[in-house]
Amino acid sequence: MSRAAIVELLHAGVSNHGIAREVGCDHGDVAGIRAELGLPDARTIKGSASPEDLFWRRTQPADGGHLLWAGHRNSTGVPAIRTGGRMHTAGRIAFRIRWDRDPIGRVRAGCDANGCVHPDHVEDQPMRDQYAAIFRAVSA
């Protein structure tokens, strides 16, 4: 059992049972660490916040105006939030915050900063296609 992994998942809003399954420990051990840290039960966090609110709680400003993810990552390492029974990637939430629409295709940071999820820096596939077309036109 990795205490650091448990603490990270607790801060990401994952339930005691969810952490116990993911880390492979007893949920009572997770509850004890949650109590030591003074963190509320995961239901309190999830029930009171939208994906956007949870996004802002799990990001940290970085040099150069970037925003890095400090929360949970899914099984493939993608920054993610589970709320309302659904998994949301941080990139898709960031995109909706900035553009007020769902992204098309994969969301990536256009700034090329590793791990950046800043809403002003994310792009969907049509945006990348448009930028590529503009670059080709300028380069021709």
SEKOL-786918 format. One record per atom (N, C-alpha, C): residue number from 1; residue in one letter; chain; atom name; x negated, y, z negated. Coordinates in steps of 0.001 Angstrom, whole numbers, plus 500000, padded with zeros to 6 digits. Example, Ala and Ser with C-alpha at 12.3 -4.5 7.8 and 13.67 -1.06 7.14 Angstrom:
! residues 2
[1, A, A, N, [486810, 494310, 492200]],
[1, A, A, CA, [487700, 495500, 492200]],
[1, A, A, C, [486800, 496700, 492200]],
[2, S, A, N, [487150, 497750, 492920]],
[2, S, A, CA, [486330, 498940, 492860]],
[2, S, A, C, [487100, 500030, 492130]],
//
This chain:
! residues 140
[1, M, A, N, [499147, 498813, 500000]],
[1, M, A, CA, [500000, 500000, 500000]],
[1, M, A, C, [499109, 501240, 500000]],
[2, S, A, N, [499340, 502136, 500924]],
[2, S, A, CA, [498579, 503361, 501016]],
[2, S, A, C, [499394, 504509, 500424]],
[3, R, A, N, [498936, 505025, 499313]],
[3, R, A, CA, [499639, 506138, 498669]],
[3, R, A, C, [499736, 507331, 499617]],
[4, A, A, N, [498674, 507604, 500363]],
[4, A, A, CA, [498679, 508740, 501289]],
[4, A, A, C, [499774, 508579, 502344]],
[5, A, A, N, [499950, 507367, 502853]],
[5, A, A, CA, [500995, 507114, 503850]],
[5, A, A, C, [502378, 507317, 503235]],
[6, I, A, N, [502551, 506869, 502004]],
[6, I, A, CA, [503833, 507041, 501322]],
[6, I, A, C, [504120, 508518, 501102]],
[7, V, A, N, [503131, 509261, 500643]],
[7, V, A, CA, [503307, 510696, 500392]],
[7, V, A, C, [503674, 511418, 501688]],
[8, E, A, N, [503003, 511075, 502781]],
[8, E, A, CA, [503312, 511712, 504070]],
[8, E, A, C, [504753, 511433, 504486]],
[9, L, A, N, [505177, 510184, 504350]],
[9, L, A, CA, [506542, 509832, 504731]],
[9, L, A, C, [507570, 510472, 503799]],
[10, L, A, N, [507230, 510596, 502523]],
[10, L, A, CA, [508129, 511285, 501591]],
[10, L, A, C, [508328, 512735, 502019]],
[11, H, A, N, [507246, 513405, 502370]],
[11, H, A, CA, [507333, 514795, 502812]],
[11, H, A, C, [508059, 514925, 504144]],
[12, A, A, N, [508077, 513845, 504926]],
[12, A, A, CA, [508775, 513853, 506208]],
[12, A, A, C, [510265, 513596, 506044]],
[13, G, A, N, [510706, 513312, 504804]],
[13, G, A, CA, [512133, 513123, 504560]],
[13, G, A, C, [512638, 511707, 504750]],
[14, V, A, N, [511735, 510739, 504849]],
[14, V, A, CA, [512135, 509349, 505017]],
[14, V, A, C, [512613, 508800, 503675]],
[15, S, A, N, [513628, 507946, 503716]],
[15, S, A, CA, [514188, 507381, 502479]],
[15, S, A, C, [513207, 506413, 501823]],
[16, N, A, N, [513443, 506134, 500543]],
[16, N, A, CA, [512600, 505193, 499811]],
[16, N, A, C, [512600, 503827, 500492]],
[17, H, A, N, [513784, 503355, 500902]],
[17, H, A, CA, [513876, 502048, 501547]],
[17, H, A, C, [513177, 502054, 502908]],
[18, G, A, N, [513314, 503149, 503649]],
[18, G, A, CA, [512650, 503261, 504948]],
[18, G, A, C, [511141, 503226, 504811]],
[19, I, A, N, [510634, 503920, 503794]],
[19, I, A, CA, [509188, 503926, 503558]],
[19, I, A, C, [508720, 502543, 503127]],
[20, A, A, N, [509475, 501901, 502248]],
[20, A, A, CA, [509104, 500568, 501776]],
[20, A, A, C, [509002, 499592, 502951]],
[21, R, A, N, [509962, 499670, 503889]],
[21, R, A, CA, [509914, 498808, 505071]],
[21, R, A, C, [508694, 499119, 505933]],
[22, E, A, N, [508443, 500416, 506160]],
[22, E, A, CA, [507358, 500817, 507055]],
[22, E, A, C, [505979, 500506, 506487]],
[23, V, A, N, [505808, 500751, 505174]],
[23, V, A, CA, [504497, 500591, 504545]],
[23, V, A, C, [504294, 499174, 504005]],
[24, G, A, N, [505398, 498476, 503750]],
[24, G, A, CA, [505304, 497123, 503226]],
[24, G, A, C, [505095, 497071, 501730]],
[25, C, A, N, [505909, 497847, 500993]],
[25, C, A, CA, [505816, 497843, 499532]],
[25, C, A, C, [507232, 497815, 498947]],
[26, D, A, N, [507324, 497822, 497658]],
[26, D, A, CA, [508615, 497823, 496962]],
[26, D, A, C, [509192, 499241, 496942]],
[27, H, A, N, [510510, 499367, 497177]],
[27, H, A, CA, [511101, 500712, 497191]],
[27, H, A, C, [511023, 501379, 495817]],
[28, G, A, N, [510894, 500594, 494755]],
[28, G, A, CA, [510728, 501161, 493422]],
[28, G, A, C, [509403, 501903, 493277]],
[29, D, A, N, [508363, 501376, 493927]],
[29, D, A, CA, [507072, 502065, 493916]],
[29, D, A, C, [507186, 503417, 494610]],
[30, V, A, N, [507923, 503441, 495724]],
[30, V, A, CA, [508131, 504686, 496469]],
[30, V, A, C, [508913, 505675, 495607]],
[31, A, A, N, [509942, 505191, 494935]],
[31, A, A, CA, [510755, 506055, 494071]],
[31, A, A, C, [509899, 506666, 492964]],
[32, G, A, N, [508972, 505884, 492429]],
[32, G, A, CA, [508080, 506396, 491384]],
[32, G, A, C, [507188, 507512, 491892]],
[33, I, A, N, [506652, 507352, 493077]],
[33, I, A, CA, [505805, 508399, 493659]],
[33, I, A, C, [506646, 509632, 493975]],
[34, R, A, N, [507864, 509426, 494495]],
[34, R, A, CA, [508769, 510558, 494764]],
[34, R, A, C, [509008, 511350, 493480]],
[35, A, A, N, [509257, 510654, 492375]],
[35, A, A, CA, [509496, 511314, 491093]],
[35, A, A, C, [508255, 512065, 490614]],
[36, E, A, N, [507075, 511438, 490745]],
[36, E, A, CA, [505822, 512103, 490357]],
[36, E, A, C, [505623, 513416, 491105]],
[37, L, A, N, [505996, 513415, 492390]],
[37, L, A, CA, [505817, 514606, 493229]],
[37, L, A, C, [506945, 515624, 493056]],
[38, G, A, N, [507997, 515223, 492342]],
[38, G, A, CA, [509128, 516127, 492129]],
[38, G, A, C, [509950, 516370, 493389]],
[39, L, A, N, [509948, 515399, 494303]],
[39, L, A, CA, [510698, 515544, 495546]],
[39, L, A, C, [512130, 515052, 495376]],
[40, P, A, N, [513091, 515726, 496021]],
[40, P, A, CA, [514483, 515282, 495915]],
[40, P, A, C, [514695, 514000, 496708]],
[41, D, A, N, [515789, 513328, 496434]],
[41, D, A, CA, [516166, 512138, 497173]],
[41, D, A, C, [516292, 512490, 498650]],
[42, A, A, N, [515928, 511588, 499531]],
[42, A, A, CA, [515938, 511850, 500977]],
[42, A, A, C, [517325, 512235, 501474]],
[43, R, A, N, [518374, 511695, 500885]],
[43, R, A, CA, [519732, 512050, 501328]],
[43, R, A, C, [519992, 513529, 501147]],
[44, T, A, N, [519452, 514134, 500097]],
[44, T, A, CA, [519626, 515568, 499869]],
[44, T, A, C, [518994, 516364, 500991]],
[45, I, A, N, [517808, 515967, 501421]],
[45, I, A, CA, [517121, 516666, 502493]],
[45, I, A, C, [517865, 516478, 503803]],
[46, K, A, N, [518184, 515240, 504159]],
[46, K, A, CA, [518805, 514959, 505445]],
[46, K, A, C, [520196, 515552, 505540]],
[47, G, A, N, [520978, 515461, 504472]],
[47, G, A, CA, [522349, 515925, 504520]],
[47, G, A, C, [522478, 517430, 504578]],
[48, S, A, N, [521432, 518142, 504228]],
[48, S, A, CA, [521553, 519590, 504138]],
[48, S, A, C, [520819, 520329, 505234]],
[49, A, A, N, [520256, 519610, 506190]],
[49, A, A, CA, [519441, 520304, 507175]],
[49, A, A, C, [519702, 519784, 508587]],
[50, S, A, N, [519631, 520693, 509530]],
[50, S, A, CA, [519736, 520335, 510942]],
[50, S, A, C, [518367, 519849, 511412]],
[51, P, A, N, [518298, 519221, 512583]],
[51, P, A, CA, [516983, 518845, 513113]],
[51, P, A, C, [516055, 520055, 513240]],
[52, E, A, N, [516608, 521199, 513590]],
[52, E, A, CA, [515794, 522409, 513730]],
[52, E, A, C, [515217, 522849, 512383]],
[53, D, A, N, [516046, 522813, 511327]],
[53, D, A, CA, [515556, 523160, 509990]],
[53, D, A, C, [514447, 522197, 509558]],
[54, L, A, N, [514665, 520916, 509789]],
[54, L, A, CA, [513654, 519925, 509427]],
[54, L, A, C, [512385, 520122, 510236]],
[55, F, A, N, [512509, 520516, 511495]],
[55, F, A, CA, [511345, 520802, 512334]],
[55, F, A, C, [510473, 521865, 511676]],
[56, W, A, N, [511082, 522983, 511275]],
[56, W, A, CA, [510297, 524080, 510691]],
[56, W, A, C, [509662, 523671, 509367]],
[57, R, A, N, [510302, 522786, 508616]],
[57, R, A, CA, [509743, 522334, 507341]],
[57, R, A, C, [508524, 521445, 507524]],
[58, R, A, N, [508404, 520836, 508708]],
[58, R, A, CA, [507347, 519846, 508928]],
[58, R, A, C, [506249, 520327, 509877]],
[59, T, A, N, [506168, 521621, 510096]],
[59, T, A, CA, [505115, 522160, 510955]],
[59, T, A, C, [504211, 523083, 510153]],
[60, Q, A, N, [502993, 523243, 510653]],
[60, Q, A, CA, [502017, 524117, 510005]],
[60, Q, A, C, [501353, 524993, 511062]],
[61, P, A, N, [501276, 526311, 510809]],
[61, P, A, CA, [500591, 527191, 511754]],
[61, P, A, C, [499110, 526819, 511863]],
[62, A, A, N, [498566, 527004, 513063]],
[62, A, A, CA, [497159, 526716, 513301]],
[62, A, A, C, [496534, 527888, 514054]],
[63, D, A, N, [495217, 527925, 514086]],
[63, D, A, CA, [494502, 528982, 514800]],
[63, D, A, C, [494983, 529071, 516240]],
[64, G, A, N, [494968, 530270, 516787]],
[64, G, A, CA, [495335, 530478, 518179]],
[64, G, A, C, [496831, 530531, 518432]],
[65, G, A, N, [497627, 530657, 517375]],
[65, G, A, CA, [499074, 530735, 517551]],
[65, G, A, C, [499743, 529393, 517778]],
[66, H, A, N, [499051, 528306, 517508]],
[66, H, A, CA, [499613, 526974, 517699]],
[66, H, A, C, [500364, 526545, 516435]],
[67, L, A, N, [501179, 525526, 516584]],
[67, L, A, CA, [501957, 524977, 515483]],
[67, L, A, C, [501751, 523469, 515507]],
[68, L, A, N, [501214, 522923, 514423]],
[68, L, A, CA, [500907, 521498, 514371]],
[68, L, A, C, [501928, 520751, 513534]],
[69, W, A, N, [502137, 519514, 513878]],
[69, W, A, CA, [503110, 518663, 513207]],
[69, W, A, C, [502498, 518059, 511953]],
[70, A, A, N, [503198, 518189, 510832]],
[70, A, A, CA, [502710, 517642, 509568]],
[70, A, A, C, [503656, 516589, 509020]],
[71, G, A, N, [504611, 516173, 509830]],
[71, G, A, CA, [505615, 515218, 509374]],
[71, G, A, C, [505401, 513813, 509901]],
[72, H, A, N, [506465, 513054, 509874]],
[72, H, A, CA, [506482, 511648, 510281]],
[72, H, A, C, [506197, 511498, 511774]],
[73, R, A, N, [505573, 510400, 512127]],
[73, R, A, CA, [505380, 510028, 513530]],
[73, R, A, C, [506023, 508668, 513741]],
[74, N, A, N, [506616, 508477, 514904]],
[74, N, A, CA, [507256, 507191, 515165]],
[74, N, A, C, [506206, 506110, 515401]],
[75, S, A, N, [506644, 504919, 515755]],
[75, S, A, CA, [505725, 503782, 515881]],
[75, S, A, C, [504681, 503961, 516981]],
[76, T, A, N, [504925, 504874, 517930]],
[76, T, A, CA, [503941, 505125, 518993]],
[76, T, A, C, [503115, 506378, 518721]],
[77, G, A, N, [503292, 506983, 517534]],
[77, G, A, CA, [502492, 508144, 517151]],
[77, G, A, C, [503072, 509485, 517544]],
[78, V, A, N, [504283, 509492, 518101]],
[78, V, A, CA, [504913, 510740, 518525]],
[78, V, A, C, [505554, 511421, 517314]],
[79, P, A, N, [505320, 512726, 517124]],
[79, P, A, CA, [505963, 513452, 516024]],
[79, P, A, C, [507477, 513333, 516128]],
[80, A, A, N, [508125, 512941, 515032]],
[80, A, A, CA, [509562, 512672, 515096]],
[80, A, A, C, [510255, 512932, 513768]],
[81, I, A, N, [511571, 513133, 513867]],
[81, I, A, CA, [512437, 513336, 512707]],
[81, I, A, C, [513639, 512422, 512873]],
[82, R, A, N, [514023, 511760, 511795]],
[82, R, A, CA, [515256, 510982, 511813]],
[82, R, A, C, [516277, 511741, 510972]],
[83, T, A, N, [517396, 512063, 511580]],
[83, T, A, CA, [518481, 512731, 510865]],
[83, T, A, C, [519798, 512380, 511535]],
[84, G, A, N, [520824, 512248, 510738]],
[84, G, A, CA, [522131, 511899, 511277]],
[84, G, A, C, [522140, 510564, 511985]],
[85, G, A, N, [521258, 509655, 511563]],
[85, G, A, CA, [521193, 508339, 512173]],
[85, G, A, C, [520490, 508312, 513524]],
[86, R, A, N, [519908, 509419, 513945]],
[86, R, A, CA, [519230, 509505, 515238]],
[86, R, A, C, [517779, 509919, 515055]],
[87, M, A, N, [516949, 509468, 515972]],
[87, M, A, CA, [515554, 509883, 515990]],
[87, M, A, C, [515422, 511002, 517009]],
[88, H, A, N, [514763, 512076, 516619]],
[88, H, A, CA, [514520, 513229, 517492]],
[88, H, A, C, [513019, 513457, 517541]],
[89, T, A, N, [512456, 513649, 518725]],
[89, T, A, CA, [511035, 513971, 518778]],
[89, T, A, C, [510872, 515465, 518506]],
[90, A, A, N, [509760, 515809, 517898]],
[90, A, A, CA, [509483, 517208, 517569]],
[90, A, A, C, [509420, 518059, 518834]],
[91, G, A, N, [508871, 517506, 519908]],
[91, G, A, CA, [508779, 518253, 521157]],
[91, G, A, C, [510139, 518619, 521722]],
[92, R, A, N, [511077, 517686, 521679]],
[92, R, A, CA, [512423, 517961, 522203]],
[92, R, A, C, [513144, 518985, 521332]],
[93, I, A, N, [512942, 518903, 520017]],
[93, I, A, CA, [513560, 519895, 519122]],
[93, I, A, C, [512958, 521272, 519401]],
[94, A, A, N, [511635, 521327, 519522]],
[94, A, A, CA, [510959, 522597, 519810]],
[94, A, A, C, [511476, 523191, 521118]],
[95, F, A, N, [511651, 522350, 522126]],
[95, F, A, CA, [512135, 522822, 523416]],
[95, F, A, C, [513535, 523422, 523272]],
[96, R, A, N, [514424, 522725, 522544]],
[96, R, A, CA, [515794, 523250, 522341]],
[96, R, A, C, [515777, 524558, 521567]],
[97, I, A, N, [514871, 524683, 520602]],
[97, I, A, CA, [514772, 525932, 519843]],
[97, I, A, C, [514449, 527080, 520792]],
[98, R, A, N, [513493, 526882, 521679]],
[98, R, A, CA, [513024, 527961, 522564]],
[98, R, A, C, [513964, 528227, 523734]],
[99, W, A, N, [514451, 527167, 524381]],
[99, W, A, CA, [515170, 527324, 525637]],
[99, W, A, C, [516678, 527133, 525509]],
[100, D, A, N, [517166, 526734, 524350]],
[100, D, A, CA, [518602, 526557, 524098]],
[100, D, A, C, [519259, 525601, 525101]],
[101, R, A, N, [518504, 524590, 525494]],
[101, R, A, CA, [519026, 523519, 526347]],
[101, R, A, C, [518206, 522275, 526086]],
[102, D, A, N, [518746, 521123, 526476]],
[102, D, A, CA, [517988, 519886, 526350]],
[102, D, A, C, [516938, 519826, 527444]],
[103, P, A, N, [515765, 519324, 527136]],
[103, P, A, CA, [514723, 519208, 528156]],
[103, P, A, C, [515029, 518080, 529135]],
[104, I, A, N, [514435, 518176, 530299]],
[104, I, A, CA, [514537, 517125, 531310]],
[104, I, A, C, [513173, 516451, 531383]],
[105, G, A, N, [513168, 515150, 531199]],
[105, G, A, CA, [511902, 514415, 531219]],
[105, G, A, C, [511124, 514607, 529929]],
[106, R, A, N, [509866, 514260, 530010]],
[106, R, A, CA, [508992, 514323, 528834]],
[106, R, A, C, [508614, 515766, 528508]],
[107, V, A, N, [508571, 516066, 527219]],
[107, V, A, CA, [508154, 517397, 526755]],
[107, V, A, C, [506684, 517326, 526383]],
[108, R, A, N, [505924, 518316, 526854]],
[108, R, A, CA, [504492, 518399, 526543]],
[108, R, A, C, [504138, 519831, 526193]],
[109, A, A, N, [503043, 519990, 525495]],
[109, A, A, CA, [502544, 521329, 525190]],
[109, A, A, C, [501817, 521861, 526411]],
[110, G, A, N, [502275, 522984, 526928]],
[110, G, A, CA, [501639, 523593, 528085]],
[110, G, A, C, [500335, 524284, 527743]],
[111, C, A, N, [500115, 524525, 526459]],
[111, C, A, CA, [498898, 525212, 526019]],
[111, C, A, C, [497695, 524278, 525993]],
[112, D, A, N, [497927, 522990, 526144]],
[112, D, A, CA, [496882, 521964, 526114]],
[112, D, A, C, [496185, 521833, 524763]],
[113, A, A, N, [496738, 522439, 523719]],
[113, A, A, CA, [496180, 522254, 522379]],
[113, A, A, C, [496663, 520902, 521852]],
[114, N, A, N, [495758, 520064, 521450]],
[114, N, A, CA, [496104, 518730, 520986]],
[114, N, A, C, [497060, 518789, 519796]],
[115, G, A, N, [498252, 518222, 519949]],
[115, G, A, CA, [499210, 518137, 518860]],
[115, G, A, C, [500094, 519354, 518666]],
[116, C, A, N, [499998, 520359, 519518]],
[116, C, A, CA, [500804, 521571, 519347]],
[116, C, A, C, [502273, 521285, 519667]],
[117, V, A, N, [503162, 521753, 518779]],
[117, V, A, CA, [504610, 521625, 518994]],
[117, V, A, C, [505297, 522992, 518909]],
[118, H, A, N, [504547, 524056, 519120]],
[118, H, A, CA, [505129, 525394, 519032]],
[118, H, A, C, [506215, 525540, 520096]],
[119, P, A, N, [507413, 526007, 519717]],
[119, P, A, CA, [508491, 526148, 520703]],
[119, P, A, C, [508115, 526992, 521921]],
[120, D, A, N, [507256, 527984, 521753]],
[120, D, A, CA, [506849, 528818, 522889]],
[120, D, A, C, [505828, 528123, 523784]],
[121, H, A, N, [505313, 526981, 523361]],
[121, H, A, CA, [504248, 526318, 524114]],
[121, H, A, C, [504712, 525056, 524838]],
[122, V, A, N, [505923, 524580, 524577]],
[122, V, A, CA, [506352, 523306, 525158]],
[122, V, A, C, [507035, 523498, 526511]],
[123, E, A, N, [506872, 522493, 527364]],
[123, E, A, CA, [507425, 522516, 528717]],
[123, E, A, C, [508066, 521169, 529026]],
[124, D, A, N, [509125, 521195, 529863]],
[124, D, A, CA, [509692, 519950, 530349]],
[124, D, A, C, [509237, 519727, 531794]],
[125, Q, A, N, [509665, 518644, 532406]],
[125, Q, A, CA, [509175, 518286, 533742]],
[125, Q, A, C, [509493, 519341, 534801]],
[126, P, A, N, [510725, 519877, 534890]],
[126, P, A, CA, [510977, 520909, 535908]],
[126, P, A, C, [510078, 522142, 535757]],
[127, M, A, N, [509755, 522517, 534536]],
[127, M, A, CA, [508863, 523654, 534326]],
[127, M, A, C, [507472, 523337, 534852]],
[128, R, A, N, [506976, 522129, 534552]],
[128, R, A, CA, [505653, 521746, 535037]],
[128, R, A, C, [505629, 521687, 536566]],
[129, D, A, N, [506724, 521185, 537163]],
[129, D, A, CA, [506811, 521139, 538624]],
[129, D, A, C, [506775, 522547, 539210]],
[130, Q, A, N, [507485, 523465, 538584]],
[130, Q, A, CA, [507523, 524847, 539067]],
[130, Q, A, C, [506139, 525495, 538962]],
[131, Y, A, N, [505468, 525310, 537844]],
[131, Y, A, CA, [504131, 525875, 537675]],
[131, Y, A, C, [503170, 525297, 538706]],
[132, A, A, N, [503293, 524000, 538987]],
[132, A, A, CA, [502413, 523354, 539975]],
[132, A, A, C, [502664, 523932, 541369]],
[133, A, A, N, [503937, 524171, 541695]],
[133, A, A, CA, [504270, 524753, 543010]],
[133, A, A, C, [503700, 526173, 543135]],
[134, I, A, N, [503795, 526943, 542067]],
[134, I, A, CA, [503248, 528305, 542081]],
[134, I, A, C, [501725, 528253, 542247]],
[135, F, A, N, [501082, 527343, 541530]],
[135, F, A, CA, [499632, 527201, 541638]],
[135, F, A, C, [499213, 526820, 543063]],
[136, R, A, N, [499968, 525872, 543662]],
[136, R, A, CA, [499660, 525461, 545040]],
[136, R, A, C, [499816, 526638, 546002]],
[137, A, A, N, [500868, 527440, 545809]],
[137, A, A, CA, [501115, 528590, 546695]],
[137, A, A, C, [500018, 529634, 546568]],
[138, V, A, N, [499553, 529870, 545346]],
[138, V, A, CA, [498503, 530857, 545109]],
[138, V, A, C, [497163, 530345, 545642]],
[139, S, A, N, [496926, 529049, 545533]],
[139, S, A, CA, [495661, 528450, 545953]],
[139, S, A, C, [495566, 528273, 547459]],
[140, A, A, N, [496687, 528343, 548159]],
[140, A, A, CA, [496692, 528082, 549614]],
[140, A, A, C, [496111, 529235, 550400]],
//
